[in-house]
């Protein structure tokens, strides 16, 4: 989806067979939903091994993706962490470079990577980790630029035990402004942001926080939740649903994320992709989720036109 593209709607694909022999069927099902784009789970497709591209597997994936009307985005390895210890950062960059190269081979523009995580520690240690992340994200941005790819750094939450630090949306926005690289932008995952602020005891700041990151967010992760701590033992996913706990990846409208207020308050870049991340468990509600998300994207465009008038 080019910088001049209209706001669009996509959905994340699920891998089926490990050899990708039936992945075309997954994309057939996605096309039938009427979306414009599909996010590819490159992190679980055996395309990158030992920091290098496995050519035969990438060729299989390209065949499944070819000849379709879909645009593509890619979710890179979730383990890439530029807040990690300094000695391990070259390995993270090696894996990112290979997966960005594969992204370009697939004709995708958006490459999603997670923002950094680290154990909670003294403020000086946390700020040093932010410094490492800025330096290495800038290097990663140069790699992405050479391949015509946009890095979209995703909002996370650190968990409910208070042991892991994750950036708030507003802090991530400030970090991206400091990096100031045209190929280093954001993926705004609204449920992750909702959970992060609940963990921090700042649920009331949710709209202001996502509004701060929205101008950087060329890629959105759309799924619903209740932003409640997953802090008691549960027997099954159905029990989590009953309690409304955790990162549920629900259909839009099943949780209580304030979607209408988000659309009214946030200003997104031109060509933003509203990508649905729906848990496979709820795929029976995929079509209703697509329609709800398409309506949000249409309202976002309407608000943008009214602001520009």
C-alpha positions in Angstrom: 0.0 0.0 0.0 1.8 3.1 -1.2 2.1 6.4 0.6 -0.6 7.8 -1.6 -3.0 4.8 -1.0 -6.3 5.2 0.6 -7.0 3.9 4.0 -7.6 0.2 3.7 -8.7 -2.9 5.7 -6.8 -6.1 6.1 -6.7 -9.2 8.3 -3.9 -11.3 9.6 -3.5 -14.7 8.0 -3.0 -17.9 10.0 -0.4 -20.5 9.0 -1.9 -23.9 8.3 0.5 -26.7 7.2 4.2 -26.1 8.2 5.3 -26.6 4.6 2.9 -23.9 3.4 1.4 -26.3 0.9 -2.1 -25.2 1.8 -1.5 -21.5 2.5 -3.1 -20.5 -0.8 -6.4 -21.8 0.7 -5.9 -19.4 3.7 -5.5 -16.5 1.3 -8.5 -17.7 -0.7 -10.6 -17.4 2.5 -9.2 -14.0 3.2 -10.0 -12.7 -0.3 -13.5 -14.0 0.1 -13.9 -11.6 3.1 -13.5 -8.7 0.8 -10.5 -7.0 2.5 -7.8 -5.2 0.6 -4.8 -6.7 2.4 -3.5 -9.6 4.4 -0.8 -9.6 7.1 1.6 -12.6 6.7 2.9 -14.3 9.9 6.5 -14.5 8.7 7.7 -15.1 12.2 6.1 -18.7 12.1 6.7 -19.7 8.5 10.3 -21.1 8.5 11.3 -18.5 5.9 14.2 -17.2 7.9 16.5 -19.8 9.5 19.7 -18.9 11.4 19.5 -15.3 10.2 19.3 -16.2 6.5 16.4 -16.7 4.0 15.4 -20.2 3.2 14.9 -19.7 -0.5 12.7 -22.7 -1.2 10.2 -21.8 1.6 10.1 -18.2 0.5 9.4 -19.3 -3.1 6.5 -21.5 -1.8 5.1 -18.5 0.0 5.5 -16.2 -3.0 3.6 -18.7 -5.2 0.7 -18.7 -2.7 0.6 -14.9 -2.6 1.0 -14.3 -6.3 -1.7 -13.2 -8.8 -4.1 -11.9 -6.2 -5.7 -8.5 -5.7 -4.5 -8.5 -2.1 -1.8 -6.1 -0.8 0.5 -7.6 1.9 2.0 -6.6 5.2 4.4 -8.8 7.2 4.8 -9.5 10.9 8.4 -10.1 11.6 9.8 -12.3 14.4 8.3 -11.3 17.7 11.7 -11.9 19.5 13.5 -9.0 17.9 14.2 -6.7 20.8 16.4 -3.6 20.4 16.3 -3.0 24.2 18.1 -6.3 24.8 21.7 -6.6 26.1 24.2 -4.9 23.8 26.1 -8.1 22.9 22.9 -9.6 21.4 21.8 -6.7 19.3 23.7 -7.7 16.2 21.9 -11.0 16.1 18.5 -9.2 16.3 19.6 -7.0 13.4 20.7 -10.0 11.4 17.3 -11.6 11.8 15.5 -8.3 11.0 17.6 -7.8 7.9 16.7 -11.2 6.5 13.0 -10.9 7.3 12.9 -7.3 5.8 14.5 -8.7 2.6 11.9 -11.4 2.5 9.2 -8.7 3.0 10.5 -6.9 0.0 10.5 -10.1 -2.1 6.9 -10.6 -1.2 6.0 -7.0 -2.4 4.8 -6.0 1.1 5.3 -2.4 2.3 4.6 -2.6 6.1 6.9 -4.7 8.3 5.7 -5.0 11.9 8.2 -5.5 14.7 7.6 -5.3 18.4 8.8 -2.4 20.5 11.4 -3.3 23.1 10.9 -5.0 26.4 13.3 -5.3 29.4 13.1 -6.3 33.1 12.0 -3.4 35.3 15.1 -1.8 36.9 16.6 1.5 37.9 15.6 4.4 35.7 19.2 4.8 34.4 19.1 1.2 33.1 15.7 1.8 31.4 16.9 5.0 29.8 20.1 3.2 28.5 17.9 0.6 26.9 15.9 3.3 25.2 19.1 4.7 23.9 20.1 1.3 22.4 16.7 1.0 20.8 16.9 4.4 19.2 20.4 3.6 17.7 19.5 0.2 16.4 16.0 1.1 15.1 17.8 3.9 13.1 20.1 1.2 11.6 17.1 -1.0 10.9 15.4 2.0 9.2 18.3 2.3 6.9 18.0 -1.4 6.0 14.3 -1.0 5.4 14.8 2.1 3.2 17.1 0.1 1.0 14.4 -2.4 0.5 11.5 0.0 0.1 9.9 -1.2 3.4 8.4 0.7 6.3 9.2 -0.5 9.8 6.1 -0.3 12.0 7.0 -0.6 15.6 4.2 -2.1 17.6 2.9 -1.1 21.0 3.2 -3.8 23.7 2.3 -4.3 27.3 4.7 -5.8 29.8 2.4 -8.1 31.8 0.7 -7.8 35.1 3.4 -8.8 37.5 5.2 -5.5 37.3 8.5 -7.2 36.2 8.7 -6.1 32.5 8.9 -2.6 31.2 7.1 -1.7 27.9 6.7 1.7 26.3 3.4 3.5 26.6 2.0 4.7 23.3 3.0 8.3 24.1 6.6 7.3 25.0 6.8 5.2 21.8 5.7 8.3 19.9 8.4 10.4 21.6 11.0 7.7 20.7 10.0 7.7 17.0 10.2 11.5 17.0 13.7 11.3 18.4 14.8 8.7 15.8 13.2 10.8 13.1 13.7 8.2 10.3 11.2 8.2 7.4 11.1 4.4 7.4 10.6 3.9 11.2 6.9 4.4 12.0 4.4 2.6 14.3 1.9 -0.1 14.5 -0.7 1.0 17.0 -2.3 -2.1 18.6 -5.2 -0.6 20.5 -5.8 -3.7 22.8 -2.1 -3.8 23.7 -2.3 -0.1 24.6 -5.5 -0.6 26.6 -3.8 -3.4 28.6 -0.6 -1.5 29.1 -2.4 1.4 30.7 -4.5 -0.9 32.8 -1.3 -2.5 34.1 0.0 1.0 34.9 -3.2 2.1 36.6 -3.8 4.7 33.9 -6.8 3.6 32.0 -8.1 7.1 32.0 -5.2 8.2 29.9 -6.0 5.7 27.1 -7.4 8.2 24.5 -4.7 10.7 25.1 -2.0 8.1 24.8 -3.3 6.6 21.5 -3.9 10.0 20.1 -0.2 10.8 20.7 0.9 7.8 18.7 -1.7 7.9 15.9 0.2 10.3 13.6 3.0 7.8 13.4 0.8 4.8 12.9 0.8 3.7 9.3 -0.3 0.3 10.5 -3.0 -0.5 13.0 -3.9 -3.8 14.8 -7.6 -4.0 15.3 -9.0 -6.5 17.8 -11.1 -6.0 20.9 -10.7 -6.7 24.6 -11.7 -5.4 28.0 -8.2 -4.2 29.0 -8.4 -6.4 32.2 -5.5 -8.0 33.9 -5.1 -11.8 33.2 -4.1 -12.2 36.8 -6.1 -15.3 38.0 -5.9 -19.0 37.0 -8.2 -19.9 34.1 -9.0 -23.4 32.9 -9.7 -22.5 29.3 -9.8 -19.7 26.8 -13.6 -19.8 27.2 -13.2 -18.9 30.8 -10.9 -16.0 29.8 -13.7 -14.8 27.5 -16.3 -15.1 30.3 -14.2 -13.0 32.6 -12.9 -10.7 29.8 -9.3 -11.1 30.9 -6.2 -10.7 28.9 -5.2 -10.0 25.2 -8.2 -11.8 23.8 -8.0 -10.8 20.1 -11.8 -10.5 19.9 -14.0 -9.4 17.1 -14.6 -5.6 17.1 -17.6 -4.8 19.3 -17.2 -7.8 21.6 -15.0 -5.9 24.1 -15.3 -2.3 25.4 -12.5 -0.5 23.5 -14.0 2.9 22.7 -13.7 2.7 18.9 -15.9 5.6 18.1 -14.0 7.9 20.4 -10.7 6.7 18.9 -11.8 7.5 15.4 -13.1 10.9 16.4 -9.9 11.8 18.4 -7.0 10.3 16.4 -5.4 11.6 13.2 -3.8 8.8 11.2 -1.4 9.1 8.3 -2.6 8.8 4.7 -2.7 5.2 3.6 -3.1 3.8 7.1 -3.9 0.1 7.1 -6.6 -1.1 9.5 -5.4 -4.7 10.0 -7.6 -7.1 12.0 -5.8 -9.5 14.3 -8.5 -12.1 15.0 -7.8 -15.2 17.1 -8.5 -18.3 15.1 -11.1 -19.3 17.7 -13.3 -16.4 16.6 -12.8 -16.8 12.8 -16.5 -17.7 12.6 -17.1 -14.0 13.3 -14.5 -12.8 10.7 -17.0 -11.3 8.3 -18.8 -9.2 10.9 -15.4 -8.1 12.1 -14.4 -7.0 8.6 -17.6 -5.0 8.2 -17.2 -3.3 11.6 -13.5 -2.5 10.8 -14.4 -1.3 7.3 -16.9 1.1 8.9 -14.3 2.4 11.3 -11.8 3.0 8.4 -14.5 4.8 6.4 -15.3 7.1 9.3 -11.6 7.8 9.8 -11.4 9.0 6.2 -14.6 11.1 6.7 -13.1 12.8 9.8 -9.9 13.4 7.9 -11.7 15.1 5.0 -13.8 17.2 7.4 -10.6 18.4 9.2 -8.9 19.2 5.9 -11.9 21.2 4.6 
